């Protein structure tokens, strides 16, 4: 894969949070709440999207494999090949579950989205 390095090709993780996510037909699905980065190799593994809850209480978080997100400069957000129903039915977790051992949930995520794991 040949990566083009151009002006503004990098983004701070703090700027990714809050970026809107759309499906391929332009429907707004939500926004990135956070990103999960592999501590050792620095690879971004997941975009975390939050849904539900009230004022942060009861909110569930959906880790979406980073490989599914593609930045669209025209939309000013990320595109994913998912519809809202698929995303809403995806495995979701409480914030504390995501900060614990990821081996407890990562296989389920990659299986659900049918994408190869980031570590392969």
PyMOL commands that place a pseudoatom at each C-alpha (Angstrom):
pseudoatom trace, name=CA, resn=UNK, resi=1, chain=A, elem=C, hetatm=0, pos=[0.000, 0.000, 0.000]
pseudoatom trace, name=CA, resn=UNK, resi=2, chain=A, elem=C, hetatm=0, pos=[1.420, 3.356, -0.998]
pseudoatom trace, name=CA, resn=UNK, resi=3, chain=A, elem=C, hetatm=0, pos=[0.496, 6.064, 1.518]
pseudoatom trace, name=CA, resn=UNK, resi=4, chain=A, elem=C, hetatm=0, pos=[0.446, 9.608, 0.230]
pseudoatom trace, name=CA, resn=UNK, resi=5, chain=A, elem=C, hetatm=0, pos=[1.994, 12.083, 2.662]
pseudoatom trace, name=CA, resn=UNK, resi=6, chain=A, elem=C, hetatm=0, pos=[0.494, 15.481, 2.145]
pseudoatom trace, name=CA, resn=UNK, resi=7, chain=A, elem=C, hetatm=0, pos=[-0.255, 18.634, 4.037]
pseudoatom trace, name=CA, resn=UNK, resi=8, chain=A, elem=C, hetatm=0, pos=[-2.538, 17.880, 7.008]
pseudoatom trace, name=CA, resn=UNK, resi=9, chain=A, elem=C, hetatm=0, pos=[-2.266, 14.103, 6.628]
pseudoatom trace, name=CA, resn=UNK, resi=10, chain=A, elem=C, hetatm=0, pos=[-1.809, 13.653, 10.383]
pseudoatom trace, name=CA, resn=UNK, resi=11, chain=A, elem=C, hetatm=0, pos=[-4.312, 14.445, 13.102]
pseudoatom trace, name=CA, resn=UNK, resi=12, chain=A, elem=C, hetatm=0, pos=[-4.008, 14.582, 16.876]
pseudoatom trace, name=CA, resn=UNK, resi=13, chain=A, elem=C, hetatm=0, pos=[-6.087, 11.962, 18.687]
pseudoatom trace, name=CA, resn=UNK, resi=14, chain=A, elem=C, hetatm=0, pos=[-7.782, 14.779, 20.586]
pseudoatom trace, name=CA, resn=UNK, resi=15, chain=A, elem=C, hetatm=0, pos=[-9.083, 16.143, 17.273]
pseudoatom trace, name=CA, resn=UNK, resi=16, chain=A, elem=C, hetatm=0, pos=[-10.518, 12.761, 16.226]
pseudoatom trace, name=CA, resn=UNK, resi=17, chain=A, elem=C, hetatm=0, pos=[-12.851, 12.742, 19.222]
pseudoatom trace, name=CA, resn=UNK, resi=18, chain=A, elem=C, hetatm=0, pos=[-16.048, 14.476, 18.222]
pseudoatom trace, name=CA, resn=UNK, resi=19, chain=A, elem=C, hetatm=0, pos=[-15.576, 13.876, 14.496]
pseudoatom trace, name=CA, resn=UNK, resi=20, chain=A, elem=C, hetatm=0, pos=[-18.804, 12.795, 12.845]
pseudoatom trace, name=CA, resn=UNK, resi=21, chain=A, elem=C, hetatm=0, pos=[-19.211, 9.357, 11.324]
pseudoatom trace, name=CA, resn=UNK, resi=22, chain=A, elem=C, hetatm=0, pos=[-21.408, 8.756, 8.266]
pseudoatom trace, name=CA, resn=UNK, resi=23, chain=A, elem=C, hetatm=0, pos=[-22.383, 5.702, 6.294]
pseudoatom trace, name=CA, resn=UNK, resi=24, chain=A, elem=C, hetatm=0, pos=[-21.727, 5.425, 2.564]
pseudoatom trace, name=CA, resn=UNK, resi=25, chain=A, elem=C, hetatm=0, pos=[-25.042, 7.104, 1.664]
pseudoatom trace, name=CA, resn=UNK, resi=26, chain=A, elem=C, hetatm=0, pos=[-24.256, 10.123, 3.838]
pseudoatom trace, name=CA, resn=UNK, resi=27, chain=A, elem=C, hetatm=0, pos=[-26.468, 9.272, 6.823]
pseudoatom trace, name=CA, resn=UNK, resi=28, chain=A, elem=C, hetatm=0, pos=[-25.034, 10.630, 10.079]
pseudoatom trace, name=CA, resn=UNK, resi=29, chain=A, elem=C, hetatm=0, pos=[-24.415, 7.658, 12.407]
pseudoatom trace, name=CA, resn=UNK, resi=30, chain=A, elem=C, hetatm=0, pos=[-22.812, 9.377, 15.367]
pseudoatom trace, name=CA, resn=UNK, resi=31, chain=A, elem=C, hetatm=0, pos=[-19.398, 10.598, 16.321]
pseudoatom trace, name=CA, resn=UNK, resi=32, chain=A, elem=C, hetatm=0, pos=[-16.097, 9.253, 17.519]
pseudoatom trace, name=CA, resn=UNK, resi=33, chain=A, elem=C, hetatm=0, pos=[-15.954, 9.434, 21.307]
pseudoatom trace, name=CA, resn=UNK, resi=34, chain=A, elem=C, hetatm=0, pos=[-12.394, 8.155, 21.612]
pseudoatom trace, name=CA, resn=UNK, resi=35, chain=A, elem=C, hetatm=0, pos=[-9.763, 6.039, 19.897]
pseudoatom trace, name=CA, resn=UNK, resi=36, chain=A, elem=C, hetatm=0, pos=[-8.004, 2.944, 21.195]
pseudoatom trace, name=CA, resn=UNK, resi=37, chain=A, elem=C, hetatm=0, pos=[-4.300, 2.785, 20.364]
pseudoatom trace, name=CA, resn=UNK, resi=38, chain=A, elem=C, hetatm=0, pos=[-2.099, -0.272, 20.764]
pseudoatom trace, name=CA, resn=UNK, resi=39, chain=A, elem=C, hetatm=0, pos=[0.402, 0.625, 23.505]
pseudoatom trace, name=CA, resn=UNK, resi=40, chain=A, elem=C, hetatm=0, pos=[3.374, -1.168, 21.997]
pseudoatom trace, name=CA, resn=UNK, resi=41, chain=A, elem=C, hetatm=0, pos=[3.228, -0.566, 18.234]
pseudoatom trace, name=CA, resn=UNK, resi=42, chain=A, elem=C, hetatm=0, pos=[1.217, 2.680, 18.234]
pseudoatom trace, name=CA, resn=UNK, resi=43, chain=A, elem=C, hetatm=0, pos=[-1.361, 1.406, 15.765]
pseudoatom trace, name=CA, resn=UNK, resi=44, chain=A, elem=C, hetatm=0, pos=[-4.880, 2.813, 16.074]
pseudoatom trace, name=CA, resn=UNK, resi=45, chain=A, elem=C, hetatm=0, pos=[-7.068, -0.236, 16.678]
pseudoatom trace, name=CA, resn=UNK, resi=46, chain=A, elem=C, hetatm=0, pos=[-10.602, 1.096, 17.247]
pseudoatom trace, name=CA, resn=UNK, resi=47, chain=A, elem=C, hetatm=0, pos=[-12.769, 4.157, 17.012]
pseudoatom trace, name=CA, resn=UNK, resi=48, chain=A, elem=C, hetatm=0, pos=[-15.135, 4.210, 19.977]
pseudoatom trace, name=CA, resn=UNK, resi=49, chain=A, elem=C, hetatm=0, pos=[-18.646, 5.408, 19.216]
pseudoatom trace, name=CA, resn=UNK, resi=50, chain=A, elem=C, hetatm=0, pos=[-21.076, 6.112, 22.059]
pseudoatom trace, name=CA, resn=UNK, resi=51, chain=A, elem=C, hetatm=0, pos=[-24.848, 5.609, 21.993]
pseudoatom trace, name=CA, resn=UNK, resi=52, chain=A, elem=C, hetatm=0, pos=[-27.699, 5.767, 24.426]
pseudoatom trace, name=CA, resn=UNK, resi=53, chain=A, elem=C, hetatm=0, pos=[-27.778, 6.775, 28.014]
pseudoatom trace, name=CA, resn=UNK, resi=54, chain=A, elem=C, hetatm=0, pos=[-28.710, 10.091, 29.504]
pseudoatom trace, name=CA, resn=UNK, resi=55, chain=A, elem=C, hetatm=0, pos=[-26.021, 12.572, 30.487]
pseudoatom trace, name=CA, resn=UNK, resi=56, chain=A, elem=C, hetatm=0, pos=[-23.436, 9.793, 30.244]
pseudoatom trace, name=CA, resn=UNK, resi=57, chain=A, elem=C, hetatm=0, pos=[-25.359, 7.417, 32.526]
pseudoatom trace, name=CA, resn=UNK, resi=58, chain=A, elem=C, hetatm=0, pos=[-26.046, 4.035, 30.955]
pseudoatom trace, name=CA, resn=UNK, resi=59, chain=A, elem=C, hetatm=0, pos=[-24.192, 4.917, 27.782]
pseudoatom trace, name=CA, resn=UNK, resi=60, chain=A, elem=C, hetatm=0, pos=[-22.775, 1.996, 25.851]
pseudoatom trace, name=CA, resn=UNK, resi=61, chain=A, elem=C, hetatm=0, pos=[-19.698, 2.239, 23.710]
pseudoatom trace, name=CA, resn=UNK, resi=62, chain=A, elem=C, hetatm=0, pos=[-19.234, 0.532, 20.357]
pseudoatom trace, name=CA, resn=UNK, resi=63, chain=A, elem=C, hetatm=0, pos=[-15.640, -0.196, 19.329]
pseudoatom trace, name=CA, resn=UNK, resi=64, chain=A, elem=C, hetatm=0, pos=[-15.452, -0.077, 15.538]
pseudoatom trace, name=CA, resn=UNK, resi=65, chain=A, elem=C, hetatm=0, pos=[-12.295, -1.469, 13.931]
pseudoatom trace, name=CA, resn=UNK, resi=66, chain=A, elem=C, hetatm=0, pos=[-10.277, 1.484, 12.690]
pseudoatom trace, name=CA, resn=UNK, resi=67, chain=A, elem=C, hetatm=0, pos=[-9.734, -0.296, 9.369]
pseudoatom trace, name=CA, resn=UNK, resi=68, chain=A, elem=C, hetatm=0, pos=[-13.433, 0.319, 8.559]
pseudoatom trace, name=CA, resn=UNK, resi=69, chain=A, elem=C, hetatm=0, pos=[-13.147, 4.105, 8.821]
pseudoatom trace, name=CA, resn=UNK, resi=70, chain=A, elem=C, hetatm=0, pos=[-12.081, 6.199, 5.866]
pseudoatom trace, name=CA, resn=UNK, resi=71, chain=A, elem=C, hetatm=0, pos=[-11.802, 9.967, 6.178]
pseudoatom trace, name=CA, resn=UNK, resi=72, chain=A, elem=C, hetatm=0, pos=[-13.843, 11.940, 3.643]
pseudoatom trace, name=CA, resn=UNK, resi=73, chain=A, elem=C, hetatm=0, pos=[-12.587, 15.472, 3.154]
pseudoatom trace, name=CA, resn=UNK, resi=74, chain=A, elem=C, hetatm=0, pos=[-15.856, 16.578, 1.525]
pseudoatom trace, name=CA, resn=UNK, resi=75, chain=A, elem=C, hetatm=0, pos=[-17.963, 15.360, 4.464]
pseudoatom trace, name=CA, resn=UNK, resi=76, chain=A, elem=C, hetatm=0, pos=[-15.381, 16.455, 7.003]
pseudoatom trace, name=CA, resn=UNK, resi=77, chain=A, elem=C, hetatm=0, pos=[-15.879, 13.148, 8.773]
pseudoatom trace, name=CA, resn=UNK, resi=78, chain=A, elem=C, hetatm=0, pos=[-15.325, 9.429, 8.643]
pseudoatom trace, name=CA, resn=UNK, resi=79, chain=A, elem=C, hetatm=0, pos=[-17.231, 7.045, 6.395]
pseudoatom trace, name=CA, resn=UNK, resi=80, chain=A, elem=C, hetatm=0, pos=[-18.031, 3.472, 7.369]
pseudoatom trace, name=CA, resn=UNK, resi=81, chain=A, elem=C, hetatm=0, pos=[-19.672, 0.753, 5.246]
pseudoatom trace, name=CA, resn=UNK, resi=82, chain=A, elem=C, hetatm=0, pos=[-22.396, 0.236, 7.866]
pseudoatom trace, name=CA, resn=UNK, resi=83, chain=A, elem=C, hetatm=0, pos=[-25.993, 1.227, 8.306]
pseudoatom trace, name=CA, resn=UNK, resi=84, chain=A, elem=C, hetatm=0, pos=[-27.383, 2.561, 11.568]
pseudoatom trace, name=CA, resn=UNK, resi=85, chain=A, elem=C, hetatm=0, pos=[-29.144, -0.717, 12.421]
pseudoatom trace, name=CA, resn=UNK, resi=86, chain=A, elem=C, hetatm=0, pos=[-25.930, -2.757, 12.017]
pseudoatom trace, name=CA, resn=UNK, resi=87, chain=A, elem=C, hetatm=0, pos=[-24.054, -0.327, 14.217]
pseudoatom trace, name=CA, resn=UNK, resi=88, chain=A, elem=C, hetatm=0, pos=[-26.763, -0.225, 16.888]
pseudoatom trace, name=CA, resn=UNK, resi=89, chain=A, elem=C, hetatm=0, pos=[-26.825, -4.054, 17.072]
pseudoatom trace, name=CA, resn=UNK, resi=90, chain=A, elem=C, hetatm=0, pos=[-23.037, -4.278, 17.319]
pseudoatom trace, name=CA, resn=UNK, resi=91, chain=A, elem=C, hetatm=0, pos=[-21.404, -5.499, 20.507]
pseudoatom trace, name=CA, resn=UNK, resi=92, chain=A, elem=C, hetatm=0, pos=[-21.262, -2.679, 23.040]
pseudoatom trace, name=CA, resn=UNK, resi=93, chain=A, elem=C, hetatm=0, pos=[-19.563, -2.231, 26.364]
pseudoatom trace, name=CA, resn=UNK, resi=94, chain=A, elem=C, hetatm=0, pos=[-19.424, 0.048, 29.366]
pseudoatom trace, name=CA, resn=UNK, resi=95, chain=A, elem=C, hetatm=0, pos=[-16.446, 2.394, 29.599]
pseudoatom trace, name=CA, resn=UNK, resi=96, chain=A, elem=C, hetatm=0, pos=[-14.791, 0.282, 32.314]
pseudoatom trace, name=CA, resn=UNK, resi=97, chain=A, elem=C, hetatm=0, pos=[-15.060, -2.862, 30.168]
pseudoatom trace, name=CA, resn=UNK, resi=98, chain=A, elem=C, hetatm=0, pos=[-13.143, -1.155, 27.377]
pseudoatom trace, name=CA, resn=UNK, resi=99, chain=A, elem=C, hetatm=0, pos=[-10.294, -0.174, 29.656]
pseudoatom trace, name=CA, resn=UNK, resi=100, chain=A, elem=C, hetatm=0, pos=[-9.881, -3.711, 30.977]
pseudoatom trace, name=CA, resn=UNK, resi=101, chain=A, elem=C, hetatm=0, pos=[-8.247, -6.624, 29.152]
pseudoatom trace, name=CA, resn=UNK, resi=102, chain=A, elem=C, hetatm=0, pos=[-9.238, -6.205, 25.497]
pseudoatom trace, name=CA, resn=UNK, resi=103, chain=A, elem=C, hetatm=0, pos=[-8.816, -9.935, 24.829]
pseudoatom trace, name=CA, resn=UNK, resi=104, chain=A, elem=C, hetatm=0, pos=[-12.222, -10.297, 26.502]
pseudoatom trace, name=CA, resn=UNK, resi=105, chain=A, elem=C, hetatm=0, pos=[-14.006, -8.461, 23.680]
pseudoatom trace, name=CA, resn=UNK, resi=106, chain=A, elem=C, hetatm=0, pos=[-11.769, -7.882, 20.639]
pseudoatom trace, name=CA, resn=UNK, resi=107, chain=A, elem=C, hetatm=0, pos=[-12.457, -11.222, 18.878]
pseudoatom trace, name=CA, resn=UNK, resi=108, chain=A, elem=C, hetatm=0, pos=[-16.199, -10.575, 19.138]
pseudoatom trace, name=CA, resn=UNK, resi=109, chain=A, elem=C, hetatm=0, pos=[-15.762, -7.158, 17.504]
pseudoatom trace, name=CA, resn=UNK, resi=110, chain=A, elem=C, hetatm=0, pos=[-13.743, -8.408, 14.545]
pseudoatom trace, name=CA, resn=UNK, resi=111, chain=A, elem=C, hetatm=0, pos=[-16.090, -11.338, 14.037]
pseudoatom trace, name=CA, resn=UNK, resi=112, chain=A, elem=C, hetatm=0, pos=[-19.177, -9.096, 14.102]
pseudoatom trace, name=CA, resn=UNK, resi=113, chain=A, elem=C, hetatm=0, pos=[-17.758, -6.657, 11.537]
pseudoatom trace, name=CA, resn=UNK, resi=114, chain=A, elem=C, hetatm=0, pos=[-16.125, -9.462, 9.537]
pseudoatom trace, name=CA, resn=UNK, resi=115, chain=A, elem=C, hetatm=0, pos=[-12.747, -7.736, 9.316]
pseudoatom trace, name=CA, resn=UNK, resi=116, chain=A, elem=C, hetatm=0, pos=[-9.311, -9.138, 10.039]
pseudoatom trace, name=CA, resn=UNK, resi=117, chain=A, elem=C, hetatm=0, pos=[-7.946, -8.262, 13.476]
pseudoatom trace, name=CA, resn=UNK, resi=118, chain=A, elem=C, hetatm=0, pos=[-5.511, -5.372, 13.666]
pseudoatom trace, name=CA, resn=UNK, resi=119, chain=A, elem=C, hetatm=0, pos=[-2.852, -7.654, 15.142]
pseudoatom trace, name=CA, resn=UNK, resi=120, chain=A, elem=C, hetatm=0, pos=[-2.725, -10.002, 12.133]
for i in range(1, 120): cmd.bond("trace and resi %d" % i, "trace and resi %d" % (i + 1))
show_as sticks, trace
zoom trace
